[in-house]
């Protein structure tokens, strides 16, 4: 499972941490912003069986920039808005 948000600072790393303890599940997180902690790469997308994005605009940006790297993975929009202060 790959969790994606904009900057990979709060939402996607939190989701990665929460699900990392689930048995039998491999998780990672990344961001779509050029200044993010861990950027989305074609390799990460190829690795992921399911891709979770926080907001609809993340899915749109992902498809715009990485469509060739997304094969049969399901993309799930979680609807988690960026209502958190930047640290």
C-alpha positions in Angstrom: 0.0 0.0 0.0 1.3 3.4 -0.9 -0.1 6.5 0.8 0.3 9.8 -1.1 -0.2 13.5 -0.1 1.4 16.7 -1.1 4.5 17.1 1.0 4.8 13.7 2.7 5.1 15.5 6.1 1.9 14.7 8.0 -0.9 12.8 6.3 0.8 10.1 4.3 3.6 9.4 6.8 0.9 9.1 9.5 -1.0 6.6 7.5 2.2 4.7 6.8 3.0 4.5 10.5 -0.6 3.4 11.4 -0.7 0.6 8.9 3.0 -0.5 9.3 2.1 -2.7 12.2 -0.6 -4.6 10.4 0.6 -8.2 9.7 1.2 -9.1 6.1 1.0 -5.6 4.8 3.8 -3.6 3.3 3.4 0.2 3.3 5.2 3.3 2.1 4.4 6.9 1.8 5.4 9.7 -0.6 4.5 13.2 -1.8 3.7 14.9 -5.0 5.3 18.3 -4.2 8.8 18.9 -5.5 9.9 19.9 -2.0 8.4 16.8 -0.3 10.3 14.5 2.1 10.0 11.4 -0.1 8.9 12.0 -3.7 6.6 9.8 -5.7 8.6 7.7 -8.2 7.7 5.3 -11.0 9.4 2.6 -8.9 7.2 3.3 -5.9 4.1 3.2 -8.0 5.1 -0.1 -9.7 5.7 -1.5 -6.2 2.3 -0.6 -4.8 -0.6 -2.9 -5.2 -3.0 -0.2 -4.0 -2.4 3.5 -4.0 -4.2 5.7 -1.4 -4.3 9.5 -2.0 -5.5 12.0 0.6 -7.6 14.2 -1.8 -9.1 14.1 -5.3 -6.5 16.6 -6.6 -3.7 14.2 -5.6 -5.3 11.6 -7.8 -5.6 14.1 -10.7 -2.0 15.2 -10.3 -0.8 11.6 -10.0 -2.5 10.6 -13.2 -1.3 13.7 -15.0 2.4 13.1 -14.2 2.6 9.4 -13.7 -0.1 7.7 -15.8 2.5 5.6 -17.6 3.7 4.2 -14.3 0.2 3.2 -13.0 -0.8 -0.1 -14.4 -3.6 -2.0 -12.7 -3.3 -0.5 -9.3 -6.5 0.8 -7.6 -6.3 4.4 -6.6 -8.4 5.2 -3.5 -9.3 8.8 -2.6 -9.5 8.9 1.2 -10.9 12.4 1.5 -8.4 13.5 4.2 -8.1 17.3 3.8 -5.0 19.3 4.9 -6.5 20.8 8.0 -3.4 20.5 10.0 -0.8 23.2 10.7 2.6 22.9 9.1 5.3 22.1 11.6 
